[in-house]
């Protein structure tokens, strides 16, 4: 199951820089994860400074 970014995201971009497959990009309101590209490694969740990413 792909990770998801909640509305708690502050659009800092830390997660996008940490994603090994480039599955994260800036969306309209905050960063978003491309579910088809996400490999569920959890690197983004560990890097998020505000805890906005979960499974």
N, CA, C, O and CB atoms as a CASP TS submission, in Angstrom:
PFRMAT TS
TARGET T0000
AUTHOR 0000-0000-0000
METHOD Language model
MODEL 1
PARENT N/A
ATOM      1  N   UNK     1       0.846  -1.178   0.000  1.00  0.00           N
ATOM      2  CA  UNK     1       0.000   0.000   0.000  1.00  0.00           C
ATOM      3  C   UNK     1       0.895   1.246   0.000  1.00  0.00           C
ATOM      4  O   UNK     1       1.867   1.316   0.752  1.00  0.00           O
ATOM      5  CB  UNK     1      -0.965  -0.005   1.229  1.00  0.00           C
ATOM      6  N   UNK     2       0.572   2.199  -0.823  1.00  0.00           N
ATOM      7  CA  UNK     2       1.351   3.425  -0.932  1.00  0.00           C
ATOM      8  C   UNK     2       1.140   4.317   0.289  1.00  0.00           C
ATOM      9  O   UNK     2       0.078   4.305   0.911  1.00  0.00           O
ATOM     10  CB  UNK     2       0.980   4.181  -2.209  1.00  0.00           C
ATOM     11  N   UNK     3       2.158   5.076   0.612  1.00  0.00           N
ATOM     12  CA  UNK     3       2.046   6.061   1.693  1.00  0.00           C
ATOM     13  C   UNK     3       1.206   7.230   1.213  1.00  0.00           C
ATOM     14  O   UNK     3       1.043   7.440   0.011  1.00  0.00           O
ATOM     15  CB  UNK     3       3.449   6.549   2.159  1.00  0.00           C
ATOM     16  N   UNK     4       0.674   7.989   2.159  1.00  0.00           N
ATOM     17  CA  UNK     4      -0.148   9.153   1.839  1.00  0.00           C
ATOM     18  C   UNK     4       0.327  10.342   2.656  1.00  0.00           C
ATOM     19  O   UNK     4       0.822  10.188   3.773  1.00  0.00           O
ATOM     20  CB  UNK     4      -1.648   8.869   2.108  1.00  0.00           C
ATOM     21  N   UNK     5       0.170  11.536   2.082  1.00  0.00           N
ATOM     22  CA  UNK     5       0.545  12.767   2.761  1.00  0.00           C
ATOM     23  C   UNK     5      -0.733  13.489   3.158  1.00  0.00           C
ATOM     24  O   UNK     5      -1.596  13.750   2.320  1.00  0.00           O
ATOM     25  CB  UNK     5       1.450  13.667   1.858  1.00  0.00           C
ATOM     26  N   UNK     6      -0.846  13.807   4.435  1.00  0.00           N
ATOM     27  CA  UNK     6      -2.051  14.457   4.950  1.00  0.00           C
ATOM     28  C   UNK     6      -1.996  15.971   4.771  1.00  0.00           C
ATOM     29  O   UNK     6      -0.993  16.527   4.323  1.00  0.00           O
ATOM     30  CB  UNK     6      -2.242  14.116   6.423  1.00  0.00           C
ATOM     31  N   UNK     7      -3.094  16.618   5.133  1.00  0.00           N
ATOM     32  CA  UNK     7      -3.167  18.074   5.060  1.00  0.00           C
ATOM     33  C   UNK     7      -2.262  18.756   6.080  1.00  0.00           C
ATOM     34  O   UNK     7      -2.144  19.981   6.074  1.00  0.00           O
ATOM     35  CB  UNK     7      -4.592  18.527   5.263  1.00  0.00           C
ATOM     36  N   UNK     8      -1.624  17.985   6.953  1.00  0.00           N
ATOM     37  CA  UNK     8      -0.668  18.544   7.910  1.00  0.00           C
ATOM     38  C   UNK     8       0.642  18.942   7.231  1.00  0.00           C
ATOM     39  O   UNK     8       1.479  19.604   7.844  1.00  0.00           O
ATOM     40  CB  UNK     8      -0.391  17.537   9.027  1.00  0.00           C
ATOM     41  N   UNK     9       0.823  18.547   5.985  1.00  0.00           N
ATOM     42  CA  UNK     9       2.032  18.848   5.214  1.00  0.00           C
ATOM     43  C   UNK     9       2.250  20.360   5.136  1.00  0.00           C
ATOM     44  O   UNK     9       1.320  21.119   4.861  1.00  0.00           O
ATOM     45  CB  UNK     9       1.936  18.244   3.790  1.00  0.00           C
ATOM     46  N   UNK    10       3.498  20.788   5.384  1.00  0.00           N
ATOM     47  CA  UNK    10       3.850  22.210   5.325  1.00  0.00           C
ATOM     48  C   UNK    10       4.622  22.546   4.046  1.00  0.00           C
ATOM     49  O   UNK    10       5.185  23.634   3.930  1.00  0.00           O
ATOM     50  CB  UNK    10       4.681  22.600   6.554  1.00  0.00           C
ATOM     51  N   UNK    11       4.650  21.627   3.097  1.00  0.00           N
ATOM     52  CA  UNK    11       5.295  21.804   1.784  1.00  0.00           C
ATOM     53  C   UNK    11       6.765  22.186   1.871  1.00  0.00           C
ATOM     54  O   UNK    11       7.235  23.043   1.122  1.00  0.00           O
ATOM     55  CB  UNK    11       4.566  22.855   0.999  1.00  0.00           C
ATOM     56  N   UNK    12       7.486  21.551   2.783  1.00  0.00           N
ATOM     57  CA  UNK    12       8.918  21.847   2.924  1.00  0.00           C
ATOM     58  C   UNK    12       9.753  21.141   1.863  1.00  0.00           C
ATOM     59  O   UNK    12      10.856  21.589   1.549  1.00  0.00           O
ATOM     60  CB  UNK    12       9.404  21.442   4.310  1.00  0.00           C
ATOM     61  N   UNK    13       9.237  20.030   1.301  1.00  0.00           N
ATOM     62  CA  UNK    13       9.947  19.313   0.249  1.00  0.00           C
ATOM     63  C   UNK    13      10.942  18.274   0.722  1.00  0.00           C
ATOM     64  O   UNK    13      11.581  17.621  -0.103  1.00  0.00           O
ATOM     65  CB  UNK    13      10.647  20.274  -0.590  1.00  0.00           C
ATOM     66  N   UNK    14      11.093  18.103   2.019  1.00  0.00           N
ATOM     67  CA  UNK    14      12.049  17.130   2.547  1.00  0.00           C
ATOM     68  C   UNK    14      11.751  15.735   2.023  1.00  0.00           C
ATOM     69  O   UNK    14      12.668  15.016   1.627  1.00  0.00           O
ATOM     70  CB  UNK    14      12.027  17.132   4.075  1.00  0.00           C
ATOM     71  N   UNK    15      10.496  15.346   2.016  1.00  0.00           N
ATOM     72  CA  UNK    15      10.110  14.004   1.575  1.00  0.00           C
ATOM     73  C   UNK    15      10.482  13.753   0.110  1.00  0.00           C
ATOM     74  O   UNK    15      10.965  12.676  -0.238  1.00  0.00           O
ATOM     75  CB  UNK    15       8.608  13.802   1.768  1.00  0.00           C
ATOM     76  N   UNK    16      10.256  14.741  -0.731  1.00  0.00           N
ATOM     77  CA  UNK    16      10.545  14.591  -2.157  1.00  0.00           C
ATOM     78  C   UNK    16      12.032  14.339  -2.388  1.00  0.00           C
ATOM     79  O   UNK    16      12.413  13.548  -3.250  1.00  0.00           O
ATOM     80  CB  UNK    16      10.095  15.839  -2.930  1.00  0.00           C
ATOM     81  N   UNK    17      12.854  15.014  -1.617  1.00  0.00           N
ATOM     82  CA  UNK    17      14.294  14.834  -1.751  1.00  0.00           C
ATOM     83  C   UNK    17      14.780  13.491  -1.255  1.00  0.00           C
ATOM     84  O   UNK    17      15.827  13.015  -1.693  1.00  0.00           O
ATOM     85  CB  UNK    17      15.006  15.912  -1.019  1.00  0.00           C
ATOM     86  N   UNK    18      14.048  12.875  -0.358  1.00  0.00           N
ATOM     87  CA  UNK    18      14.431  11.585   0.221  1.00  0.00           C
ATOM     88  C   UNK    18      13.882  10.386  -0.534  1.00  0.00           C
ATOM     89  O   UNK    18      14.411   9.284  -0.387  1.00  0.00           O
ATOM     90  CB  UNK    18      13.973  11.517   1.636  1.00  0.00           C
ATOM     91  N   UNK    19      12.841  10.563  -1.336  1.00  0.00           N
ATOM     92  CA  UNK    19      12.194   9.433  -2.031  1.00  0.00           C
ATOM     93  C   UNK    19      13.149   8.808  -3.056  1.00  0.00           C
ATOM     94  O   UNK    19      13.594   9.487  -3.981  1.00  0.00           O
ATOM     95  CB  UNK    19      10.890   9.903  -2.736  1.00  0.00           C
ATOM     96  N   UNK    20      13.466   7.516  -2.895  1.00  0.00           N
ATOM     97  CA  UNK    20      14.420   6.867  -3.801  1.00  0.00           C
ATOM     98  C   UNK    20      13.879   6.620  -5.211  1.00  0.00           C
ATOM     99  O   UNK    20      14.657   6.354  -6.127  1.00  0.00           O
ATOM    100  CB  UNK    20      14.852   5.563  -3.211  1.00  0.00           C
ATOM    101  N   UNK    21      12.577   6.703  -5.396  1.00  0.00           N
ATOM    102  CA  UNK    21      12.001   6.444  -6.723  1.00  0.00           C
ATOM    103  C   UNK    21      11.352   7.679  -7.338  1.00  0.00           C
ATOM    104  O   UNK    21      10.741   7.584  -8.403  1.00  0.00           O
ATOM    105  CB  UNK    21      10.977   5.334  -6.631  1.00  0.00           C
ATOM    106  N   UNK    22      11.472   8.820  -6.696  1.00  0.00           N
ATOM    107  CA  UNK    22      10.921  10.058  -7.242  1.00  0.00           C
ATOM    108  C   UNK    22       9.411  10.078  -7.322  1.00  0.00           C
ATOM    109  O   UNK    22       8.848  10.653  -8.254  1.00  0.00           O
ATOM    110  CB  UNK    22      11.475  10.295  -8.593  1.00  0.00           C
ATOM    111  N   UNK    23       8.740   9.457  -6.357  1.00  0.00           N
ATOM    112  CA  UNK    23       7.281   9.342  -6.389  1.00  0.00           C
ATOM    113  C   UNK    23       6.560  10.528  -5.754  1.00  0.00           C
ATOM    114  O   UNK    23       5.330  10.541  -5.705  1.00  0.00           O
ATOM    115  CB  UNK    23       6.862   8.081  -5.696  1.00  0.00           C
ATOM    116  N   UNK    24       7.298  11.517  -5.268  1.00  0.00           N
ATOM    117  CA  UNK    24       6.682  12.636  -4.552  1.00  0.00           C
ATOM    118  C   UNK    24       6.922  13.946  -5.304  1.00  0.00           C
ATOM    119  O   UNK    24       8.041  14.250  -5.717  1.00  0.00           O
ATOM    120  CB  UNK    24       7.238  12.734  -3.113  1.00  0.00           C
ATOM    121  N   UNK    25       5.839  14.713  -5.469  1.00  0.00           N
ATOM    122  CA  UNK    25       5.929  15.997  -6.164  1.00  0.00           C
ATOM    123  C   UNK    25       4.968  16.997  -5.533  1.00  0.00           C
ATOM    124  O   UNK    25       4.010  16.611  -4.864  1.00  0.00           O
ATOM    125  CB  UNK    25       5.623  15.829  -7.671  1.00  0.00           C
ATOM    126  N   UNK    26       5.226  18.267  -5.748  1.00  0.00           N
ATOM    127  CA  UNK    26       4.352  19.322  -5.223  1.00  0.00           C
ATOM    128  C   UNK    26       2.994  19.235  -5.903  1.00  0.00           C
ATOM    129  O   UNK    26       2.907  19.194  -7.130  1.00  0.00           O
ATOM    130  CB  UNK    26       4.981  20.729  -5.437  1.00  0.00           C
ATOM    131  N   UNK    27       1.935  19.209  -5.100  1.00  0.00           N
ATOM    132  CA  UNK    27       0.571  19.199  -5.619  1.00  0.00           C
ATOM    133  C   UNK    27      -0.044  20.572  -5.447  1.00  0.00           C
ATOM    134  O   UNK    27       0.667  21.534  -5.155  1.00  0.00           O
ATOM    135  CB  UNK    27      -0.286  18.129  -4.911  1.00  0.00           C
ATOM    136  N   UNK    28      -1.341  20.684  -5.620  1.00  0.00           N
ATOM    137  CA  UNK    28      -2.029  21.968  -5.491  1.00  0.00           C
ATOM    138  C   UNK    28      -1.957  22.524  -4.072  1.00  0.00           C
ATOM    139  O   UNK    28      -1.619  23.693  -3.880  1.00  0.00           O
ATOM    140  CB  UNK    28      -3.479  21.823  -5.907  1.00  0.00           C
ATOM    141  N   UNK    29      -2.269  21.703  -3.086  1.00  0.00           N
ATOM    142  CA  UNK    29      -2.321  22.166  -1.696  1.00  0.00           C
ATOM    143  C   UNK    29      -1.060  21.807  -0.909  1.00  0.00           C
ATOM    144  O   UNK    29      -0.645  22.557  -0.026  1.00  0.00           O
ATOM    145  CB  UNK    29      -3.536  21.576  -1.002  1.00  0.00           C
ATOM    146  N   UNK    30      -0.451  20.665  -1.226  1.00  0.00           N
ATOM    147  CA  UNK    30       0.749  20.189  -0.534  1.00  0.00           C
ATOM    148  C   UNK    30       1.397  19.115  -1.390  1.00  0.00           C
ATOM    149  O   UNK    30       0.903  18.801  -2.473  1.00  0.00           O
ATOM    150  CB  UNK    30       0.410  19.640   0.895  1.00  0.00           C
ATOM    151  N   UNK    31       2.495  18.550  -0.914  1.00  0.00           N
ATOM    152  CA  UNK    31       3.153  17.484  -1.665  1.00  0.00           C
ATOM    153  C   UNK    31       2.244  16.265  -1.739  1.00  0.00           C
ATOM    154  O   UNK    31       1.433  16.022  -0.845  1.00  0.00           O
ATOM    155  CB  UNK    31       4.506  17.110  -1.019  1.00  0.00           C
ATOM    156  N   UNK    32       2.392  15.504  -2.821  1.00  0.00           N
ATOM    157  CA  UNK    32       1.561  14.322  -3.045  1.00  0.00           C
ATOM    158  C   UNK    32       2.435  13.161  -3.494  1.00  0.00           C
ATOM    159  O   UNK    32       3.479  13.358  -4.116  1.00  0.00           O
ATOM    160  CB  UNK    32       0.459  14.610  -4.094  1.00  0.00           C
ATOM    161  N   UNK    33       1.997  11.950  -3.173  1.00  0.00           N
ATOM    162  CA  UNK    33       2.715  10.735  -3.545  1.00  0.00           C
ATOM    163  C   UNK    33       1.988  10.050  -4.692  1.00  0.00           C
ATOM    164  O   UNK    33       0.780   9.825  -4.624  1.00  0.00           O
ATOM    165  CB  UNK    33       2.853   9.777  -2.334  1.00  0.00           C
ATOM    166  N   UNK    34       2.725   9.720  -5.743  1.00  0.00           N
ATOM    167  CA  UNK    34       2.179   8.973  -6.878  1.00  0.00           C
ATOM    168  C   UNK    34       2.066   7.516  -6.426  1.00  0.00           C
ATOM    169  O   UNK    34       3.075   6.823  -6.294  1.00  0.00           O
ATOM    170  CB  UNK    34       3.091   9.118  -8.183  1.00  0.00           C
ATOM    171  N   UNK    35       0.842   7.060  -6.190  1.00  0.00           N
ATOM    172  CA  UNK    35       0.611   5.715  -5.673  1.00  0.00           C
ATOM    173  C   UNK    35       1.177   4.623  -6.577  1.00  0.00           C
ATOM    174  O   UNK    35       1.618   3.582  -6.088  1.00  0.00           O
ATOM    175  CB  UNK    35      -0.863   5.493  -5.482  1.00  0.00           C
ATOM    176  N   UNK    36       1.170   4.848  -7.877  1.00  0.00           N
ATOM    177  CA  UNK    36       1.671   3.839  -8.808  1.00  0.00           C
ATOM    178  C   UNK    36       3.191   3.712  -8.744  1.00  0.00           C
ATOM    179  O   UNK    36       3.737   2.647  -9.030  1.00  0.00           O
ATOM    180  CB  UNK    36       1.240   4.178 -10.227  1.00  0.00           C
ATOM    181  N   UNK    37       3.871   4.785  -8.373  1.00  0.00           N
ATOM    182  CA  UNK    37       5.331   4.772  -8.317  1.00  0.00           C
ATOM    183  C   UNK    37       5.877   4.438  -6.934  1.00  0.00           C
ATOM    184  O   UNK    37       7.017   3.989  -6.815  1.00  0.00           O
ATOM    185  CB  UNK    37       5.864   6.103  -8.752  1.00  0.00           C
ATOM    186  N   UNK    38       5.082   4.649  -5.889  1.00  0.00           N
ATOM    187  CA  UNK    38       5.520   4.418  -4.502  1.00  0.00           C
ATOM    188  C   UNK    38       5.834   2.941  -4.277  1.00  0.00           C
ATOM    189  O   UNK    38       5.055   2.066  -4.655  1.00  0.00           O
ATOM    190  CB  UNK    38       4.436   4.890  -3.502  1.00  0.00           C
ATOM    191  N   UNK    39       6.992   2.675  -3.651  1.00  0.00           N
ATOM    192  CA  UNK    39       7.388   1.297  -3.357  1.00  0.00           C
ATOM    193  C   UNK    39       7.210   0.963  -1.870  1.00  0.00           C
ATOM    194  O   UNK    39       7.689  -0.070  -1.402  1.00  0.00           O
ATOM    195  CB  UNK    39       8.846   1.068  -3.774  1.00  0.00           C
ATOM    196  N   UNK    40       6.526   1.834  -1.138  1.00  0.00           N
ATOM    197  CA  UNK    40       6.201   1.630   0.278  1.00  0.00           C
ATOM    198  C   UNK    40       7.416   1.381   1.157  1.00  0.00           C
ATOM    199  O   UNK    40       7.365   0.552   2.065  1.00  0.00           O
ATOM    200  CB  UNK    40       5.258   0.480   0.416  1.00  0.00           C
ATOM    201  N   UNK    41       8.505   2.090   0.895  1.00  0.00           N
ATOM    202  CA  UNK    41       9.722   1.891   1.681  1.00  0.00           C
ATOM    203  C   UNK    41       9.688   2.632   3.014  1.00  0.00           C
ATOM    204  O   UNK    41      10.372   2.238   3.958  1.00  0.00           O
ATOM    205  CB  UNK    41      10.925   2.337   0.884  1.00  0.00           C
ATOM    206  N   UNK    42       8.890   3.712   3.098  1.00  0.00           N
ATOM    207  CA  UNK    42       8.766   4.457   4.341  1.00  0.00           C
ATOM    208  C   UNK    42       9.807   5.531   4.573  1.00  0.00           C
ATOM    209  O   UNK    42       9.782   6.201   5.605  1.00  0.00           O
ATOM    210  CB  UNK    42       8.812   3.528   5.452  1.00  0.00           C
ATOM    211  N   UNK    43      10.716   5.706   3.640  1.00  0.00           N
ATOM    212  CA  UNK    43      11.761   6.710   3.792  1.00  0.00           C
ATOM    213  C   UNK    43      11.162   8.102   3.964  1.00  0.00           C
ATOM    214  O   UNK    43      11.643   8.885   4.784  1.00  0.00           O
ATOM    215  CB  UNK    43      12.699   6.686   2.588  1.00  0.00           C
ATOM    216  N   UNK    44      10.142   8.408   3.217  1.00  0.00           N
ATOM    217  CA  UNK    44       9.502   9.727   3.296  1.00  0.00           C
ATOM    218  C   UNK    44       8.893   9.974   4.667  1.00  0.00           C
ATOM    219  O   UNK    44       9.016  11.067   5.218  1.00  0.00           O
ATOM    220  CB  UNK    44       8.427   9.859   2.224  1.00  0.00           C
ATOM    221  N   UNK    45       8.235   8.959   5.216  1.00  0.00           N
ATOM    222  CA  UNK    45       7.594   9.098   6.520  1.00  0.00           C
ATOM    223  C   UNK    45       8.630   9.379   7.604  1.00  0.00           C
ATOM    224  O   UNK    45       8.387  10.177   8.509  1.00  0.00           O
ATOM    225  CB  UNK    45       6.795   7.832   6.862  1.00  0.00           C
ATOM    226  N   UNK    46       9.765   8.734   7.513  1.00  0.00           N
ATOM    227  CA  UNK    46      10.826   8.948   8.483  1.00  0.00           C
ATOM    228  C   UNK    46      11.470  10.312   8.359  1.00  0.00           C
ATOM    229  O   UNK    46      11.997  10.845   9.336  1.00  0.00           O
ATOM    230  CB  UNK    46      11.867   7.891   8.338  1.00  0.00           C
ATOM    231  N   UNK    47      11.431  10.881   7.165  1.00  0.00           N
ATOM    232  CA  UNK    47      12.070  12.177   6.921  1.00  0.00           C
ATOM    233  C   UNK    47      11.158  13.357   7.211  1.00  0.00           C
ATOM    234  O   UNK    47      11.649  14.465   7.429  1.00  0.00           O
ATOM    235  CB  UNK    47      12.537  12.252   5.497  1.00  0.00           C
ATOM    236  N   UNK    48       9.852  13.154   7.221  1.00  0.00           N
ATOM    237  CA  UNK    48       8.898  14.252   7.380  1.00  0.00           C
ATOM    238  C   UNK    48       9.021  14.892   8.768  1.00  0.00           C
ATOM    239  O   UNK    48       8.838  14.213   9.777  1.00  0.00           O
ATOM    240  CB  UNK    48       7.462  13.747   7.154  1.00  0.00           C
ATOM    241  N   UNK    49       9.331  16.199   8.827  1.00  0.00           N
ATOM    242  CA  UNK    49       9.519  16.845  10.130  1.00  0.00           C
ATOM    243  C   UNK    49       8.231  17.085  10.909  1.00  0.00           C
ATOM    244  O   UNK    49       8.276  17.354  12.110  1.00  0.00           O
ATOM    245  CB  UNK    49      10.212  18.145   9.938  1.00  0.00           C
ATOM    246  N   UNK    50       7.082  16.992  10.239  1.00  0.00           N
ATOM    247  CA  UNK    50       5.810  17.251  10.926  1.00  0.00           C
ATOM    248  C   UNK    50       4.933  16.003  11.028  1.00  0.00           C
ATOM    249  O   UNK    50       3.795  16.092  11.490  1.00  0.00           O
ATOM    250  CB  UNK    50       5.046  18.347  10.204  1.00  0.00           C
ATOM    251  N   UNK    51       5.435  14.855  10.610  1.00  0.00           N
ATOM    252  CA  UNK    51       4.685  13.605  10.721  1.00  0.00           C
ATOM    253  C   UNK    51       3.441  13.546   9.866  1.00  0.00           C
ATOM    254  O   UNK    51       2.443  12.944  10.261  1.00  0.00           O
ATOM    255  CB  UNK    51       4.305  13.382  12.127  1.00  0.00           C
ATOM    256  N   UNK    52       3.489  14.170   8.685  1.00  0.00           N
ATOM    257  CA  UNK    52       2.313  14.237   7.821  1.00  0.00           C
ATOM    258  C   UNK    52       2.175  13.045   6.875  1.00  0.00           C
ATOM    259  O   UNK    52       1.236  12.999   6.080  1.00  0.00           O
ATOM    260  CB  UNK    52       2.357  15.497   7.019  1.00  0.00           C
ATOM    261  N   UNK    53       3.090  12.084   6.947  1.00  0.00           N
ATOM    262  CA  UNK    53       3.059  10.954   6.023  1.00  0.00           C
ATOM    263  C   UNK    53       2.825   9.655   6.785  1.00  0.00           C
ATOM    264  O   UNK    53       3.478   9.377   7.790  1.00  0.00           O
ATOM    265  CB  UNK    53       4.368  10.875   5.218  1.00  0.00           C
ATOM    266  N   UNK    54       1.869   8.860   6.278  1.00  0.00           N
ATOM    267  CA  UNK    54       1.570   7.582   6.907  1.00  0.00           C
ATOM    268  C   UNK    54       1.113   6.580   5.861  1.00  0.00           C
ATOM    269  O   UNK    54       0.833   6.939   4.718  1.00  0.00           O
ATOM    270  CB  UNK    54       0.500   7.749   7.996  1.00  0.00           C
ATOM    271  N   UNK    55       1.040   5.305   6.270  1.00  0.00           N
ATOM    272  CA  UNK    55       0.570   4.251   5.371  1.00  0.00           C
ATOM    273  C   UNK    55      -0.918   4.272   5.275  1.00  0.00           C
ATOM    274  O   UNK    55      -1.503   3.457   4.562  1.00  0.00           O
ATOM    275  CB  UNK    55       1.037   2.887   5.832  1.00  0.00           C
TER
END
